[in-house]
Amino acid sequence: MLDSQFDIAIVGAGMAGLSCAQSLQQAGYKVVVIDKSRGLGGRMATRRLQRTHADHGVCYLKPKSPQFQELLNQLVDRKVIRVWTDTIHKLDEQGKVQSPQRQAPCYAATNGITAIAKFLSIGLTLRLNHRVERIEARDGWQLHCEAGEVISANAIVIAIPAPQAAIVCESIDQDFVEQLKAIEYSPCISAIAVYPIERQAEVEKLGWKAIICPSDPDLGWIGIDSTKQLNPVQPAIVIQSNAHFATQYLDDPDLQQVGERLLHRAAELTEQWFTSAEVLQVQRWRYAFPTNPISDKYLAANTVHPLVCTGDWCGGNRVESAFQAGLEAAKYLNQRLSEREARCKHRILPDQFWVQI
Ligand SMILES: Cc1cc2nc3c(=O)[nH]c(=O)nc-3n(C[C@H](O)[C@H](O)[C@H](O)COP(=O)(O)OP(=O)(O)OC[C@H]3O[C@@H](n4cnc5c(N)ncnc54)[C@H](O)[C@@H]3O)c2cc1C
């Protein structure tokens, strides 16, 4: 039978939840990570299609802090990621693709960005396919999952987008829930297009790997995603809408047609052959980027048993902010739990974030 009693339950297996879980588990806590999806990574998402794959959420990582750079170095050493490019092209206001100066290295995973989440999950106890619907304070916490399963823990970390956290935390005091509800997100629609193998030669002639489109009315990003792979055999491109387009079409019943619009716009701006995709899949992200993140790295509830909410919306809107928020939430929780357990033992979080293999 599966264990259902833990020191700490972490809801959300994205970057924030996994970094928090690793840190707390290495300090000796009995941790479980619960996620509603079948796979790990949250918005660090990869889809496998025919003989290729594509990242339809996070495109690449560009570290700003030494701490995040250290994590990326570790991932490079383990051959999970590598430098993908140092040049992201830009679409100018006249619709022309401009080649910028060389920029800082952008990292990507050769097997898809979810490989990072798989790496971060090493050694953790996971409950996937478990949507946490509500939590209840009863002799610690009880987490009620969609399928009826109940998981018990002394403390909870909720590492999911704030509006989703507000639903899970409904039974907590209203001030806390209102703070969560105040965080807003912009949506995004991603189209993933896969082409016949014969097109691979044309990809190699392109002269760019990705284009940001800051002033286009519809698009935000065009990336030749298969160029992240070591030996790509079949081209895959990912086109992301901007927030304005996504807001307009997020609930459109014909998502496929929405994806085709994105594809046609990308073809108009770059290569006409982009319209001849063999497969086109579309993903909508209701909570893509927090638009008004809080400056703190977590939001702690004023409850007897510790409860903390965190995620990219605490301090930023990128994977790096999710990573830092997860680690800071772990520190806070360790301190709270250590105070309660003072007479038993004091646990020490690792100084440096390191996944033990
Ligand atoms: C299209 C797109 C492109 C992006 N590009 C980049 C980029 O290039 N670089 C970059 O740094 N960032 C990028 N971002 C932002 C980045 O994805 C996020 O900042 C980061 O991944 C957030 O991590 P997180 O752990 O906070 O949340 P998430 O990754 O959203 O993880 C939350 C997890 O919680 C789970 N969950 C939610 N509710 C429940 C529940 N009730 N019960 C159980 N589980 C639940 C979800 O399934 C998910 O796995 C992009 C985002 C999008 C959508």
The ligand as a Tripos MOL2 file, in Angstrom:
@<TRIPOS>MOLECULE
LIG
   53    58     1     0     0
SMALL
NO_CHARGES

@<TRIPOS>ATOM
      1 C1          4.6100   29.2510  -23.3830 C.3       1 LIG1
      2 C2          5.5600   29.5690  -22.2500 C.ar      1 LIG1
      3 C3          6.8800   29.8890  -22.5390 C.ar      1 LIG1
      4 C4          7.7690   30.1780  -21.5020 C.ar      1 LIG1
      5 N1          9.0780   30.4100  -21.8070 N.ar      1 LIG1
      6 C5          9.9750   30.5830  -20.8120 C.ar      1 LIG1
      7 C6         11.3640   30.6590  -21.0960 C.ar      1 LIG1
      8 O1         11.7890   30.5610  -22.2570 O.2       1 LIG1
      9 N2         12.2270   30.7950  -20.0520 N.ar      1 LIG1
     10 C7         11.7990   30.8720  -18.7450 C.ar      1 LIG1
     11 O2         12.6200   30.9710  -17.8330 O.2       1 LIG1
     12 N3         10.4770   30.7880  -18.4540 N.ar      1 LIG1
     13 C8          9.5630   30.6350  -19.4390 C.ar      1 LIG1
     14 N4          8.2280   30.5080  -19.1480 N.ar      1 LIG1
     15 C9          7.7890   30.6820  -17.7410 C.3       1 LIG1
     16 C10         8.0670   29.3990  -16.9550 C.3       1 LIG1
     17 O3          7.4420   28.3330  -17.5820 O.3       1 LIG1
     18 C11         7.5570   29.5160  -15.5260 C.3       1 LIG1
     19 O4          8.0180   30.7250  -14.9490 O.3       1 LIG1
     20 C12         8.0180   28.3650  -14.6220 C.3       1 LIG1
     21 O5          8.0920   27.1570  -15.3240 O.3       1 LIG1
     22 C13         7.0570   28.2550  -13.4460 C.3       1 LIG1
     23 O6          7.3790   27.1720  -12.6100 O.3       1 LIG1
     24 P1          6.4690   26.8500  -11.3460 P.3       1 LIG1
     25 O7          7.0740   25.6820  -10.6730 O.co2     1 LIG1
     26 O8          6.2620   28.0870  -10.5610 O.co2     1 LIG1
     27 O9          5.0150   26.4840  -11.9370 O.3       1 LIG1
     28 P2          4.5470   25.3810  -12.9740 P.3       1 LIG1
     29 O10         5.6230   25.0190  -13.9170 O.co2     1 LIG1
     30 O11         3.2710   25.9080  -13.5680 O.co2     1 LIG1
     31 O12         4.2360   24.1010  -12.0820 O.3       1 LIG1
     32 C14         3.0500   23.9700  -11.3630 C.3       1 LIG1
     33 C15         2.6180   22.5130  -11.3350 C.3       1 LIG1
     34 O13         1.4940   22.4130  -10.4680 O.3       1 LIG1
     35 C16         0.5940   21.4680  -10.9880 C.3       1 LIG1
     36 N5         -0.7200   21.7620  -10.3840 N.ar      1 LIG1
     37 C17        -1.4970   22.8700  -10.5370 C.ar      1 LIG1
     38 N6         -2.6090   22.7800   -9.7910 N.ar      1 LIG1
     39 C18        -2.5290   21.5940   -9.1270 C.ar      1 LIG1
     40 C19        -3.3740   20.9270   -8.1740 C.ar      1 LIG1
     41 N7         -4.5250   21.4760   -7.7840 N.pl3     1 LIG1
     42 N8         -2.9910   19.7210   -7.7220 N.ar      1 LIG1
     43 C20        -1.8250   19.1490   -8.1140 C.ar      1 LIG1
     44 N9         -0.9990   19.7330   -9.0040 N.ar      1 LIG1
     45 C21        -1.3340   20.9450   -9.4960 C.ar      1 LIG1
     46 C22         0.6790   21.6510  -12.4850 C.3       1 LIG1
     47 O14         0.2830   20.4680  -13.1560 O.3       1 LIG1
     48 C23         2.1710   21.9540  -12.6770 C.3       1 LIG1
     49 O15         2.8970   20.7790  -12.9510 O.3       1 LIG1
     50 C24         7.3140   30.1850  -20.1580 C.ar      1 LIG1
     51 C25         5.9810   29.8650  -19.8840 C.ar      1 LIG1
     52 C26         5.1120   29.5480  -20.9090 C.ar      1 LIG1
     53 C27         3.6920   29.1440  -20.6010 C.3       1 LIG1
@<TRIPOS>BOND
     1     1     2 1
     2     2     3 ar
     3     2    52 ar
     4     3     4 ar
     5     4     5 ar
     6     4    50 ar
     7     5     6 ar
     8     6     7 ar
     9     6    13 1
    10     7     8 2
    11     7     9 ar
    12     9    10 ar
    13    10    11 2
    14    10    12 ar
    15    12    13 ar
    16    13    14 ar
    17    14    15 1
    18    14    50 ar
    19    15    16 1
    20    16    17 1
    21    16    18 1
    22    18    19 1
    23    18    20 1
    24    20    21 1
    25    20    22 1
    26    22    23 1
    27    23    24 1
    28    24    25 2
    29    24    26 1
    30    24    27 1
    31    27    28 1
    32    28    29 2
    33    28    30 1
    34    28    31 1
    35    31    32 1
    36    32    33 1
    37    33    34 1
    38    33    48 1
    39    34    35 1
    40    35    36 1
    41    35    46 1
    42    36    37 ar
    43    36    45 ar
    44    37    38 ar
    45    38    39 ar
    46    39    40 ar
    47    39    45 ar
    48    40    41 1
    49    40    42 ar
    50    42    43 ar
    51    43    44 ar
    52    44    45 ar
    53    46    47 1
    54    46    48 1
    55    48    49 1
    56    50    51 ar
    57    51    52 ar
    58    52    53 1
@<TRIPOS>SUBSTRUCTURE
     1 LIG1         1 GROUP 0 **** ****
